[in-house]
Amino acid sequence: MSKGLMATCVALLLGGCVVAAPPPRRAVIVTPPPPAPAAPVEVVPPAPGPGVVWVPGHWQAVAGGYVWVEGHWRR
């Protein structure tokens, strides 16, 4: 392949490339802060099968307060 043809191909391939900055991240501020880390004690049951991971319990913000979401297995 000639240098001229190669340069033309590269120019055509790169001509459509656009490098754009990622969109700004948006922060969600929830007040008041969640309850103290002393959450309910969870006993992790045996995995129901292969390919699952344990998602520990956590406080979930809802309508100006928090609720405890129990740990669970997830694929």
PQR file with spaces between the fields and no chain letter, atoms N, CA, C, O and H, PARSE charges and radii, in Angstrom:
ATOM       1  N    MET     1       0.853   -1.169    0.000 -0.4000 1.5000
ATOM       2  CA   MET     1       0.000    0.000    0.000 -0.0000 2.0000
ATOM       3  C    MET     1       0.901    1.234    0.000  0.5500 1.7000
ATOM       4  O    MET     1       1.881    1.292    0.743 -0.5500 1.4000
ATOM       5  N    SER     2       0.570    2.209   -0.825 -0.4000 1.5000
ATOM       6  CA   SER     2       1.406    3.404   -0.927 -0.0000 2.0000
ATOM       7  C    SER     2       1.209    4.309    0.281  0.5500 1.7000
ATOM       8  O    SER     2       0.193    4.239    0.973 -0.5500 1.4000
ATOM       9  H    SER     2      -0.226    2.162   -1.429  0.4000 1.0000
ATOM      10  N    LYS     3       2.207    5.161    0.520 -0.4000 1.5000
ATOM      11  CA   LYS     3       2.136    6.077    1.664 -0.0000 2.0000
ATOM      12  C    LYS     3       0.960    7.041    1.536  0.5500 1.7000
ATOM      13  O    LYS     3       0.327    7.383    2.535 -0.5500 1.4000
ATOM      14  H    LYS     3       3.032    5.218   -0.041  0.4000 1.0000
ATOM      15  N    GLY     4       0.671    7.472    0.342 -0.4000 1.5000
ATOM      16  CA   GLY     4      -0.437    8.404    0.125 -0.0000 2.0000
ATOM      17  C    GLY     4      -1.774    7.751    0.439  0.5500 1.7000
ATOM      18  O    GLY     4      -2.636    8.356    1.076 -0.5500 1.4000
ATOM      19  H    GLY     4       1.185    7.195   -0.470  0.4000 1.0000
ATOM      20  N    LEU     5      -1.942    6.497   -0.019 -0.4000 1.5000
ATOM      21  CA   LEU     5      -3.182    5.783    0.243 -0.0000 2.0000
ATOM      22  C    LEU     5      -3.322    5.503    1.744  0.5500 1.7000
ATOM      23  O    LEU     5      -4.408    5.607    2.315 -0.5500 1.4000
ATOM      24  H    LEU     5      -1.242    6.006   -0.536  0.4000 1.0000
ATOM      25  N    MET     6      -2.196    5.148    2.361 -0.4000 1.5000
ATOM      26  CA   MET     6      -2.199    4.886    3.804 -0.0000 2.0000
ATOM      27  C    MET     6      -2.590    6.140    4.573  0.5500 1.7000
ATOM      28  O    MET     6      -3.402    6.064    5.495 -0.5500 1.4000
ATOM      29  H    MET     6      -1.315    5.063    1.897  0.4000 1.0000
ATOM      30  N    ALA     7      -2.030    7.295    4.213 -0.4000 1.5000
ATOM      31  CA   ALA     7      -2.338    8.561    4.879 -0.0000 2.0000
ATOM      32  C    ALA     7      -3.808    8.915    4.694  0.5500 1.7000
ATOM      33  O    ALA     7      -4.446    9.408    5.623 -0.5500 1.4000
ATOM      34  H    ALA     7      -1.370    7.357    3.464  0.4000 1.0000
ATOM      35  N    THR     8      -4.348    8.669    3.507 -0.4000 1.5000
ATOM      36  CA   THR     8      -5.759    8.959    3.238 -0.0000 2.0000
ATOM      37  C    THR     8      -6.655    8.080    4.112  0.5500 1.7000
ATOM      38  O    THR     8      -7.633    8.562    4.684 -0.5500 1.4000
ATOM      39  H    THR     8      -3.829    8.268    2.752  0.4000 1.0000
ATOM      40  N    CYS     9      -6.322    6.793    4.215 -0.4000 1.5000
ATOM      41  CA   CYS     9      -7.116    5.873    5.041 -0.0000 2.0000
ATOM      42  C    CYS     9      -7.091    6.293    6.505  0.5500 1.7000
ATOM      43  O    CYS     9      -8.125    6.295    7.173 -0.5500 1.4000
ATOM      44  H    CYS     9      -5.528    6.401    3.750  0.4000 1.0000
ATOM      45  N    VAL    10      -5.919    6.644    6.998 -0.4000 1.5000
ATOM      46  CA   VAL    10      -5.802    7.073    8.395 -0.0000 2.0000
ATOM      47  C    VAL    10      -6.606    8.350    8.613  0.5500 1.7000
ATOM      48  O    VAL    10      -7.299    8.468    9.624 -0.5500 1.4000
ATOM      49  H    VAL    10      -5.079    6.643    6.456  0.4000 1.0000
ATOM      50  N    ALA    11      -6.532    9.292    7.706 -0.4000 1.5000
ATOM      51  CA   ALA    11      -7.272   10.548    7.840 -0.0000 2.0000
ATOM      52  C    ALA    11      -8.772   10.297    7.847  0.5500 1.7000
ATOM      53  O    ALA    11      -9.506   10.925    8.611 -0.5500 1.4000
ATOM      54  H    ALA    11      -5.968    9.195    6.885  0.4000 1.0000
ATOM      55  N    LEU    12      -9.230    9.380    6.999 -0.4000 1.5000
ATOM      56  CA   LEU    12     -10.661    9.075    6.959 -0.0000 2.0000
ATOM      57  C    LEU    12     -11.114    8.379    8.234  0.5500 1.7000
ATOM      58  O    LEU    12     -12.199    8.656    8.744 -0.5500 1.4000
ATOM      59  H    LEU    12      -8.634    8.870    6.379  0.4000 1.0000
ATOM      60  N    LEU    13     -10.292    7.482    8.748 -0.4000 1.5000
ATOM      61  CA   LEU    13     -10.655    6.765    9.974 -0.0000 2.0000
ATOM      62  C    LEU    13     -10.674    7.682   11.189  0.5500 1.7000
ATOM      63  O    LEU    13     -11.574    7.593   12.024 -0.5500 1.4000
ATOM      64  H    LEU    13      -9.410    7.256    8.334  0.4000 1.0000
ATOM      65  N    LEU    14      -9.689    8.560   11.288 -0.4000 1.5000
ATOM      66  CA   LEU    14      -9.593    9.432   12.450 -0.0000 2.0000
ATOM      67  C    LEU    14     -10.445   10.687   12.329  0.5500 1.7000
ATOM      68  O    LEU    14     -10.693   11.365   13.326 -0.5500 1.4000
ATOM      69  H    LEU    14      -8.958    8.632   10.610  0.4000 1.0000
ATOM      70  N    GLY    15     -10.884   10.995   11.146 -0.4000 1.5000
ATOM      71  CA   GLY    15     -11.669   12.211   10.932 -0.0000 2.0000
ATOM      72  C    GLY    15     -12.987   12.200   11.689  0.5500 1.7000
ATOM      73  O    GLY    15     -13.483   13.258   12.075 -0.5500 1.4000
ATOM      74  H    GLY    15     -10.683   10.444   10.336  0.4000 1.0000
ATOM      75  N    GLY    16     -13.560   11.026   11.909 -0.4000 1.5000
ATOM      76  CA   GLY    16     -14.835   10.939   12.607 -0.0000 2.0000
ATOM      77  C    GLY    16     -14.698   10.792   14.110  0.5500 1.7000
ATOM      78  O    GLY    16     -15.705   10.763   14.817 -0.5500 1.4000
ATOM      79  H    GLY    16     -13.156   10.166   11.596  0.4000 1.0000
ATOM      80  N    CYS    17     -13.473   10.700   14.616 -0.4000 1.5000
ATOM      81  CA   CYS    17     -13.268   10.512   16.053 -0.0000 2.0000
ATOM      82  C    CYS    17     -13.444   11.840   16.783  0.5500 1.7000
ATOM      83  O    CYS    17     -12.930   12.875   16.358 -0.5500 1.4000
ATOM      84  H    CYS    17     -12.655   10.724   14.042  0.4000 1.0000
ATOM      85  N    VAL    18     -14.168   11.786   17.871 -0.4000 1.5000
ATOM      86  CA   VAL    18     -14.371   12.974   18.690 -0.0000 2.0000
ATOM      87  C    VAL    18     -14.005   12.608   20.115  0.5500 1.7000
ATOM      88  O    VAL    18     -14.501   11.621   20.658 -0.5500 1.4000
ATOM      89  H    VAL    18     -14.586   10.946   18.216  0.4000 1.0000
ATOM      90  N    VAL    19     -13.150   13.391   20.711 -0.4000 1.5000
ATOM      91  CA   VAL    19     -12.787   13.187   22.104 -0.0000 2.0000
ATOM      92  C    VAL    19     -13.512   14.250   22.908  0.5500 1.7000
ATOM      93  O    VAL    19     -13.268   15.446   22.747 -0.5500 1.4000
ATOM      94  H    VAL    19     -12.746   14.193   20.270  0.4000 1.0000
ATOM      95  N    ALA    20     -14.407   13.798   23.778 -0.4000 1.5000
ATOM      96  CA   ALA    20     -15.192   14.728   24.578 -0.0000 2.0000
ATOM      97  C    ALA    20     -14.949   14.457   26.055  0.5500 1.7000
ATOM      98  O    ALA    20     -14.695   13.322   26.460 -0.5500 1.4000
ATOM      99  H    ALA    20     -14.605   12.827   23.909  0.4000 1.0000
ATOM     100  N    ALA    21     -15.027   15.493   26.833 -0.4000 1.5000
ATOM     101  CA   ALA    21     -14.873   15.338   28.281 -0.0000 2.0000
ATOM     102  C    ALA    21     -16.092   14.606   28.831  0.5500 1.7000
ATOM     103  O    ALA    21     -17.199   14.783   28.322 -0.5500 1.4000
ATOM     104  H    ALA    21     -15.233   16.415   26.504  0.4000 1.0000
ATOM     105  N    PRO    22     -15.905   13.786   29.865 -0.5600 1.5000
ATOM     106  CA   PRO    22     -17.055   13.100   30.455  0.2800 2.0000
ATOM     107  C    PRO    22     -17.993   14.110   31.104  0.5500 1.7000
ATOM     108  O    PRO    22     -17.554   15.178   31.532 -0.5500 1.4000
ATOM     109  N    PRO    23     -19.274   13.783   31.180 -0.5600 1.5000
ATOM     110  CA   PRO    23     -20.206   14.724   31.806  0.2800 2.0000
ATOM     111  C    PRO    23     -19.881   14.886   33.294  0.5500 1.7000
ATOM     112  O    PRO    23     -19.348   13.964   33.911 -0.5500 1.4000
ATOM     113  N    PRO    24     -20.188   16.022   33.863 -0.5600 1.5000
ATOM     114  CA   PRO    24     -19.890   16.229   35.288  0.2800 2.0000
ATOM     115  C    PRO    24     -20.717   15.270   36.147  0.5500 1.7000
ATOM     116  O    PRO    24     -21.861   14.954   35.821 -0.5500 1.4000
ATOM     117  N    ARG    25     -20.119   14.817   37.246 -0.4000 1.5000
ATOM     118  CA   ARG    25     -20.845   13.952   38.166 -0.0000 2.0000
ATOM     119  C    ARG    25     -21.739   14.801   39.040  0.5500 1.7000
ATOM     120  O    ARG    25     -21.396   15.923   39.413 -0.5500 1.4000
ATOM     121  H    ARG    25     -19.190   15.075   37.511  0.4000 1.0000
ATOM     122  N    ARG    26     -22.892   14.244   39.359 -0.4000 1.5000
ATOM     123  CA   ARG    26     -23.823   14.964   40.215 -0.0000 2.0000
ATOM     124  C    ARG    26     -23.810   14.324   41.590  0.5500 1.7000
ATOM     125  O    ARG    26     -23.895   13.103   41.715 -0.5500 1.4000
ATOM     126  H    ARG    26     -23.171   13.332   39.056  0.4000 1.0000
ATOM     127  N    ALA    27     -23.708   15.129   42.595 -0.4000 1.5000
ATOM     128  CA   ALA    27     -23.681   14.630   43.967 -0.0000 2.0000
ATOM     129  C    ALA    27     -25.081   14.714   44.561  0.5500 1.7000
ATOM     130  O    ALA    27     -25.815   15.676   44.333 -0.5500 1.4000
ATOM     131  H    ALA    27     -23.640   16.121   42.493  0.4000 1.0000
ATOM     132  N    VAL    28     -25.427   13.701   45.317 -0.4000 1.5000
ATOM     133  CA   VAL    28     -26.688   13.714   46.047 -0.0000 2.0000
ATOM     134  C    VAL    28     -26.340   13.870   47.522  0.5500 1.7000
ATOM     135  O    VAL    28     -25.637   13.035   48.091 -0.5500 1.4000
ATOM     136  H    VAL    28     -24.830   12.920   45.503  0.4000 1.0000
ATOM     137  N    ILE    29     -26.821   14.912   48.124 -0.4000 1.5000
ATOM     138  CA   ILE    29     -26.532   15.164   49.532 -0.0000 2.0000
ATOM     139  C    ILE    29     -27.777   14.826   50.339  0.5500 1.7000
ATOM     140  O    ILE    29     -28.851   15.387   50.124 -0.5500 1.4000
ATOM     141  H    ILE    29     -27.393   15.591   47.662  0.4000 1.0000
ATOM     142  N    VAL    30     -27.609   13.902   51.265 -0.4000 1.5000
ATOM     143  CA   VAL    30     -28.728   13.466   52.089 -0.0000 2.0000
ATOM     144  C    VAL    30     -28.441   13.871   53.522  0.5500 1.7000
ATOM     145  O    VAL    30     -27.384   13.549   54.064 -0.5500 1.4000
ATOM     146  H    VAL    30     -26.736   13.446   51.440  0.4000 1.0000
ATOM     147  N    THR    31     -29.379   14.575   54.136 -0.4000 1.5000
ATOM     148  CA   THR    31     -29.225   14.934   55.543 -0.0000 2.0000
ATOM     149  C    THR    31     -30.471   14.482   56.279  0.5500 1.7000
ATOM     150  O    THR    31     -31.543   14.477   55.674 -0.5500 1.4000
ATOM     151  H    THR    31     -30.238   14.837   53.696  0.4000 1.0000
ATOM     152  N    PRO    32     -30.403   14.126   57.470 -0.5600 1.5000
ATOM     153  CA   PRO    32     -29.246   13.942   58.322  0.2800 2.0000
ATOM     154  C    PRO    32     -28.455   12.704   57.914  0.5500 1.7000
ATOM     155  O    PRO    32     -28.911   11.920   57.082 -0.5500 1.4000
ATOM     156  N    PRO    33     -27.261   12.526   58.501 -0.5600 1.5000
ATOM     157  CA   PRO    33     -26.450   11.374   58.150  0.2800 2.0000
ATOM     158  C    PRO    33     -27.115   10.067   58.602  0.5500 1.7000
ATOM     159  O    PRO    33     -27.990   10.085   59.468 -0.5500 1.4000
ATOM     160  N    PRO    34     -26.705    8.941   58.020 -0.5600 1.5000
ATOM     161  CA   PRO    34     -27.310    7.659   58.411  0.2800 2.0000
ATOM     162  C    PRO    34     -26.997    7.319   59.864  0.5500 1.7000
ATOM     163  O    PRO    34     -26.085    7.891   60.460 -0.5500 1.4000
ATOM     164  N    PRO    35     -27.756    6.390   60.426 -0.5600 1.5000
ATOM     165  CA   PRO    35     -27.492    5.981   61.806  0.2800 2.0000
ATOM     166  C    PRO    35     -26.069    5.467   61.977  0.5500 1.7000
ATOM     167  O    PRO    35     -25.383    5.165   61.000 -0.5500 1.4000
ATOM     168  N    ALA    36     -25.640    5.372   63.215 -0.4000 1.5000
ATOM     169  CA   ALA    36     -24.292    4.886   63.520 -0.0000 2.0000
ATOM     170  C    ALA    36     -24.066    3.517   62.873  0.5500 1.7000
ATOM     171  O    ALA    36     -25.021    2.781   62.626 -0.5500 1.4000
ATOM     172  H    ALA    36     -26.197    5.616   64.008  0.4000 1.0000
ATOM     173  N    PRO    37     -22.808    3.180   62.600 -0.5600 1.5000
ATOM     174  CA   PRO    37     -22.506    1.907   61.951  0.2800 2.0000
ATOM     175  C    PRO    37     -23.003    0.681   62.718  0.5500 1.7000
ATOM     176  O    PRO    37     -23.095   -0.402   62.140 -0.5500 1.4000
ATOM     177  N    ALA    38     -23.321    0.825   63.992 -0.4000 1.5000
ATOM     178  CA   ALA    38     -23.800   -0.318   64.767 -0.0000 2.0000
ATOM     179  C    ALA    38     -25.171   -0.719   64.240  0.5500 1.7000
ATOM     180  O    ALA    38     -26.202   -0.308   64.773 -0.5500 1.4000
ATOM     181  H    ALA    38     -23.246    1.704   64.462  0.4000 1.0000
ATOM     182  N    ALA    39     -25.165   -1.513   63.204 -0.4000 1.5000
ATOM     183  CA   ALA    39     -26.379   -1.968   62.550 -0.0000 2.0000
ATOM     184  C    ALA    39     -26.716   -3.364   63.053  0.5500 1.7000
ATOM     185  O    ALA    39     -25.923   -3.969   63.773 -0.5500 1.4000
ATOM     186  H    ALA    39     -24.328   -1.846   62.771  0.4000 1.0000
ATOM     187  N    PRO    40     -27.864   -3.872   62.690 -0.5600 1.5000
ATOM     188  CA   PRO    40     -28.213   -5.228   63.091  0.2800 2.0000
ATOM     189  C    PRO    40     -27.130   -6.230   62.690  0.5500 1.7000
ATOM     190  O    PRO    40     -26.529   -6.114   61.622 -0.5500 1.4000
ATOM     191  N    VAL    41     -26.891   -7.208   63.555 -0.4000 1.5000
ATOM     192  CA   VAL    41     -25.901   -8.239   63.250 -0.0000 2.0000
ATOM     193  C    VAL    41     -26.513   -9.212   62.255  0.5500 1.7000
ATOM     194  O    VAL    41     -27.627   -9.699   62.448 -0.5500 1.4000
ATOM     195  H    VAL    41     -27.379   -7.302   64.422  0.4000 1.0000
ATOM     196  N    GLU    42     -25.785   -9.482   61.208 -0.4000 1.5000
ATOM     197  CA   GLU    42     -26.281  -10.404   60.179 -0.0000 2.0000
ATOM     198  C    GLU    42     -25.462  -11.686   60.183  0.5500 1.7000
ATOM     199  O    GLU    42     -24.237  -11.654   60.305 -0.5500 1.4000
ATOM     200  H    GLU    42     -24.881   -9.086   61.051  0.4000 1.0000
ATOM     201  N    VAL    43     -26.140  -12.796   60.049 -0.4000 1.5000
ATOM     202  CA   VAL    43     -25.479  -14.076   59.880 -0.0000 2.0000
ATOM     203  C    VAL    43     -25.579  -14.399   58.397  0.5500 1.7000
ATOM     204  O    VAL    43     -26.675  -14.498   57.846 -0.5500 1.4000
ATOM     205  H    VAL    43     -27.134  -12.821   59.949  0.4000 1.0000
ATOM     206  N    VAL    44     -24.425  -14.563   57.754 -0.4000 1.5000
ATOM     207  CA   VAL    44     -24.419  -14.820   56.313 -0.0000 2.0000
ATOM     208  C    VAL    44     -24.765  -16.289   56.077  0.5500 1.7000
ATOM     209  O    VAL    44     -24.016  -17.175   56.488 -0.5500 1.4000
ATOM     210  H    VAL    44     -23.535  -14.483   58.201  0.4000 1.0000
ATOM     211  N    PRO    45     -25.894  -16.554   55.417 -0.5600 1.5000
ATOM     212  CA   PRO    45     -26.272  -17.935   55.147  0.2800 2.0000
ATOM     213  C    PRO    45     -25.393  -18.519   54.033  0.5500 1.7000
ATOM     214  O    PRO    45     -24.729  -17.773   53.314 -0.5500 1.4000
ATOM     215  N    PRO    46     -25.388  -19.838   53.891 -0.5600 1.5000
ATOM     216  CA   PRO    46     -24.604  -20.445   52.809  0.2800 2.0000
ATOM     217  C    PRO    46     -25.075  -19.926   51.447  0.5500 1.7000
ATOM     218  O    PRO    46     -26.254  -19.629   51.252 -0.5500 1.4000
ATOM     219  N    ALA    47     -24.140  -19.825   50.525 -0.4000 1.5000
ATOM     220  CA   ALA    47     -24.479  -19.351   49.172 -0.0000 2.0000
ATOM     221  C    ALA    47     -25.468  -20.306   48.523  0.5500 1.7000
ATOM     222  O    ALA    47     -25.325  -21.523   48.645 -0.5500 1.4000
ATOM     223  H    ALA    47     -23.182  -20.066   50.683  0.4000 1.0000
ATOM     224  N    PRO    48     -26.471  -19.768   47.833 -0.5600 1.5000
ATOM     225  CA   PRO    48     -27.461  -20.629   47.203  0.2800 2.0000
ATOM     226  C    PRO    48     -26.940  -21.344   45.953  0.5500 1.7000
ATOM     227  O    PRO    48     -27.599  -22.243   45.431 -0.5500 1.4000
ATOM     228  N    GLY    49     -25.776  -20.952   45.482 -0.4000 1.5000
ATOM     229  CA   GLY    49     -25.203  -21.585   44.298 -0.0000 2.0000
ATOM     230  C    GLY    49     -23.972  -20.844   43.844  0.5500 1.7000
ATOM     231  O    GLY    49     -23.584  -19.840   44.442 -0.5500 1.4000
ATOM     232  H    GLY    49     -25.240  -20.222   45.906  0.4000 1.0000
ATOM     233  N    PRO    50     -23.349  -21.340   42.777 -0.5600 1.5000
ATOM     234  CA   PRO    50     -22.150  -20.664   42.266  0.2800 2.0000
ATOM     235  C    PRO    50     -22.507  -19.345   41.576  0.5500 1.7000
ATOM     236  O    PRO    50     -23.633  -19.149   41.119 -0.5500 1.4000
ATOM     237  N    GLY    51     -21.532  -18.458   41.514 -0.4000 1.5000
ATOM     238  CA   GLY    51     -21.711  -17.200   40.787 -0.0000 2.0000
ATOM     239  C    GLY    51     -22.508  -16.155   41.536  0.5500 1.7000
ATOM     240  O    GLY    51     -23.040  -15.233   40.919 -0.5500 1.4000
ATOM     241  H    GLY    51     -20.617  -18.618   41.885  0.4000 1.0000
ATOM     242  N    VAL    52     -22.606  -16.276   42.864 -0.4000 1.5000
ATOM     243  CA   VAL    52     -23.320  -15.258   43.634 -0.0000 2.0000
ATOM     244  C    VAL    52     -22.362  -14.606   44.619  0.5500 1.7000
ATOM     245  O    VAL    52     -21.385  -15.220   45.049 -0.5500 1.4000
ATOM     246  H    VAL    52     -22.173  -17.026   43.365  0.4000 1.0000
ATOM     247  N    VAL    53     -22.647  -13.368   44.971 -0.4000 1.5000
ATOM     248  CA   VAL    53     -21.839  -12.644   45.956 -0.0000 2.0000
ATOM     249  C    VAL    53     -22.766  -12.122   47.042  0.5500 1.7000
ATOM     250  O    VAL    53     -23.934  -11.822   46.791 -0.5500 1.4000
ATOM     251  H    VAL    53     -23.440  -12.869   44.622  0.4000 1.0000
ATOM     252  N    TRP    54     -22.236  -12.019   48.238 -0.4000 1.5000
ATOM     253  CA   TRP    54     -23.008  -11.498   49.368 -0.0000 2.0000
ATOM     254  C    TRP    54     -22.943   -9.979   49.370  0.5500 1.7000
ATOM     255  O    TRP    54     -21.860   -9.395   49.357 -0.5500 1.4000
ATOM     256  H    TRP    54     -21.288  -12.263   48.442  0.4000 1.0000
ATOM     257  N    VAL    55     -24.102   -9.347   49.386 -0.4000 1.5000
ATOM     258  CA   VAL    55     -24.201   -7.893   49.497 -0.0000 2.0000
ATOM     259  C    VAL    55     -24.589   -7.612   50.944  0.5500 1.7000
ATOM     260  O    VAL    55     -25.710   -7.924   51.346 -0.5500 1.4000
ATOM     261  H    VAL    55     -24.982   -9.821   49.397  0.4000 1.0000
ATOM     262  N    PRO    56     -23.687   -7.029   51.737 -0.5600 1.5000
ATOM     263  CA   PRO    56     -23.992   -6.815   53.151  0.2800 2.0000
ATOM     264  C    PRO    56     -25.138   -5.824   53.349  0.5500 1.7000
ATOM     265  O    PRO    56     -25.428   -4.998   52.484 -0.5500 1.4000
ATOM     266  N    GLY    57     -25.776   -5.930   54.506 -0.4000 1.5000
ATOM     267  CA   GLY    57     -26.852   -5.009   54.834 -0.0000 2.0000
ATOM     268  C    GLY    57     -26.337   -3.576   54.902  0.5500 1.7000
ATOM     269  O    GLY    57     -25.157   -3.336   55.159 -0.5500 1.4000
ATOM     270  H    GLY    57     -25.540   -6.601   55.210  0.4000 1.0000
ATOM     271  N    HIS    58     -27.226   -2.645   54.671 -0.4000 1.5000
ATOM     272  CA   HIS    58     -26.815   -1.235   54.663 -0.0000 2.0000
ATOM     273  C    HIS    58     -28.029   -0.340   54.915  0.5500 1.7000
ATOM     274  O    HIS    58     -29.176   -0.759   54.764 -0.5500 1.4000
ATOM     275  H    HIS    58     -28.184   -2.839   54.462  0.4000 1.0000
ATOM     276  N    TRP    59     -27.744    0.895   55.300 -0.4000 1.5000
ATOM     277  CA   TRP    59     -28.802    1.882   55.483 -0.0000 2.0000
ATOM     278  C    TRP    59     -29.135    2.503   54.132  0.5500 1.7000
ATOM     279  O    TRP    59     -28.238    2.915   53.398 -0.5500 1.4000
ATOM     280  H    TRP    59     -26.811    1.235   55.423  0.4000 1.0000
ATOM     281  N    GLN    60     -30.408    2.569   53.807 -0.4000 1.5000
ATOM     282  CA   GLN    60     -30.874    3.140   52.537 -0.0000 2.0000
ATOM     283  C    GLN    60     -31.662    4.411   52.840  0.5500 1.7000
ATOM     284  O    GLN    60     -32.584    4.397   53.655 -0.5500 1.4000
ATOM     285  H    GLN    60     -31.138    2.234   54.403  0.4000 1.0000
ATOM     286  N    ALA    61     -31.296    5.503   52.183 -0.4000 1.5000
ATOM     287  CA   ALA    61     -32.007    6.769   52.385 -0.0000 2.0000
ATOM     288  C    ALA    61     -33.374    6.705   51.704  0.5500 1.7000
ATOM     289  O    ALA    61     -33.481    6.349   50.530 -0.5500 1.4000
ATOM     290  H    ALA    61     -30.547    5.515   51.521  0.4000 1.0000
ATOM     291  N    VAL    62     -34.410    7.055   52.458 -0.4000 1.5000
ATOM     292  CA   VAL    62     -35.770    7.104   51.917 -0.0000 2.0000
ATOM     293  C    VAL    62     -36.540    8.246   52.569  0.5500 1.7000
ATOM     294  O    VAL    62     -36.557    8.359   53.794 -0.5500 1.4000
ATOM     295  H    VAL    62     -34.323    7.344   53.411  0.4000 1.0000
ATOM     296  N    ALA    63     -37.157    9.067   51.788 -0.4000 1.5000
ATOM     297  CA   ALA    63     -38.079   10.107   52.250 -0.0000 2.0000
ATOM     298  C    ALA    63     -37.658   10.804   53.548  0.5500 1.7000
ATOM     299  O    ALA    63     -38.422   10.847   54.512 -0.5500 1.4000
ATOM     300  H    ALA    63     -37.143    8.974   50.792  0.4000 1.0000
ATOM     301  N    GLY    64     -36.436   11.349   53.565 -0.4000 1.5000
ATOM     302  CA   GLY    64     -35.988   12.109   54.712 -0.0000 2.0000
ATOM     303  C    GLY    64     -35.511   11.273   55.893  0.5500 1.7000
ATOM     304  O    GLY    64     -35.246   11.826   56.960 -0.5500 1.4000
ATOM     305  H    GLY    64     -35.815   11.314   52.782  0.4000 1.0000
ATOM     306  N    GLY    65     -35.396    9.970   55.734 -0.4000 1.5000
ATOM     307  CA   GLY    65     -34.930    9.109   56.816 -0.0000 2.0000
ATOM     308  C    GLY    65     -34.141    7.945   56.247  0.5500 1.7000
ATOM     309  O    GLY    65     -33.658    8.013   55.116 -0.5500 1.4000
ATOM     310  H    GLY    65     -35.612    9.521   54.867  0.4000 1.0000
ATOM     311  N    TYR    66     -34.007    6.891   57.012 -0.4000 1.5000
ATOM     312  CA   TYR    66     -33.248    5.720   56.583 -0.0000 2.0000
ATOM     313  C    TYR    66     -33.968    4.450   56.993  0.5500 1.7000
ATOM     314  O    TYR    66     -34.638    4.404   58.026 -0.5500 1.4000
ATOM     315  H    TYR    66     -34.399    6.836   57.931  0.4000 1.0000
ATOM     316  N    VAL    67     -33.823    3.419   56.172 -0.4000 1.5000
ATOM     317  CA   VAL    67     -34.326    2.094   56.520 -0.0000 2.0000
ATOM     318  C    VAL    67     -33.176    1.109   56.348  0.5500 1.7000
ATOM     319  O    VAL    67     -32.284    1.315   55.525 -0.5500 1.4000
ATOM     320  H    VAL    67     -33.279    3.456   55.334  0.4000 1.0000
ATOM     321  N    TRP    68     -33.209    0.040   57.133 -0.4000 1.5000
ATOM     322  CA   TRP    68     -32.177   -0.982   57.044 -0.0000 2.0000
ATOM     323  C    TRP    68     -32.551   -1.977   55.952  0.5500 1.7000
ATOM     324  O    TRP    68     -33.643   -2.545   55.969 -0.5500 1.4000
ATOM     325  H    TRP    68     -33.933   -0.127   57.801  0.4000 1.0000
ATOM     326  N    VAL    69     -31.638   -2.185   55.002 -0.4000 1.5000
ATOM     327  CA   VAL    69     -31.828   -3.169   53.941 -0.0000 2.0000
ATOM     328  C    VAL    69     -30.969   -4.369   54.325  0.5500 1.7000
ATOM     329  O    VAL    69     -29.748   -4.252   54.431 -0.5500 1.4000
ATOM     330  H    VAL    69     -30.751   -1.723   54.988  0.4000 1.0000
ATOM     331  N    GLU    70     -31.608   -5.527   54.534 -0.4000 1.5000
ATOM     332  CA   GLU    70     -30.880   -6.711   54.956 -0.0000 2.0000
ATOM     333  C    GLU    70     -29.915   -7.181   53.851  0.5500 1.7000
ATOM     334  O    GLU    70     -30.137   -6.954   52.662 -0.5500 1.4000
ATOM     335  H    GLU    70     -32.599   -5.621   54.447  0.4000 1.0000
ATOM     336  N    GLY    71     -28.847   -7.838   54.292 -0.4000 1.5000
ATOM     337  CA   GLY    71     -27.907   -8.407   53.336 -0.0000 2.0000
ATOM     338  C    GLY    71     -28.585   -9.487   52.511  0.5500 1.7000
ATOM     339  O    GLY    71     -29.558  -10.102   52.947 -0.5500 1.4000
ATOM     340  H    GLY    71     -28.666   -8.022   55.258  0.4000 1.0000
ATOM     341  N    HIS    72     -28.059   -9.708   51.318 -0.4000 1.5000
ATOM     342  CA   HIS    72     -28.669  -10.695   50.430 -0.0000 2.0000
ATOM     343  C    HIS    72     -27.661  -11.185   49.403  0.5500 1.7000
ATOM     344  O    HIS    72     -26.632  -10.552   49.169 -0.5500 1.4000
ATOM     345  H    HIS    72     -27.269   -9.208   50.964  0.4000 1.0000
ATOM     346  N    TRP    73     -27.969  -12.304   48.806 -0.4000 1.5000
ATOM     347  CA   TRP    73     -27.129  -12.860   47.745 -0.0000 2.0000
ATOM     348  C    TRP    73     -27.565  -12.277   46.415  0.5500 1.7000
ATOM     349  O    TRP    73     -28.760  -12.106   46.172 -0.5500 1.4000
ATOM     350  H    TRP    73     -28.806  -12.819   48.997  0.4000 1.0000
ATOM     351  N    ARG    74     -26.601  -11.968   45.549 -0.4000 1.5000
ATOM     352  CA   ARG    74     -26.908  -11.395   44.232 -0.0000 2.0000
ATOM     353  C    ARG    74     -25.987  -12.011   43.178  0.5500 1.7000
ATOM     354  O    ARG    74     -24.804  -12.244   43.427 -0.5500 1.4000
ATOM     355  H    ARG    74     -25.631  -12.107   45.748  0.4000 1.0000
ATOM     356  N    ARG    75     -26.543  -12.263   42.020 -0.4000 1.5000
ATOM     357  CA   ARG    75     -25.746  -12.802   40.897 -0.0000 2.0000
ATOM     358  C    ARG    75     -24.956  -11.699   40.267  0.5500 1.7000
ATOM     359  O    ARG    75     -24.222  -11.936   39.308 -0.5500 1.4000
ATOM     360  H    ARG    75     -27.504  -12.074   41.818  0.4000 1.0000
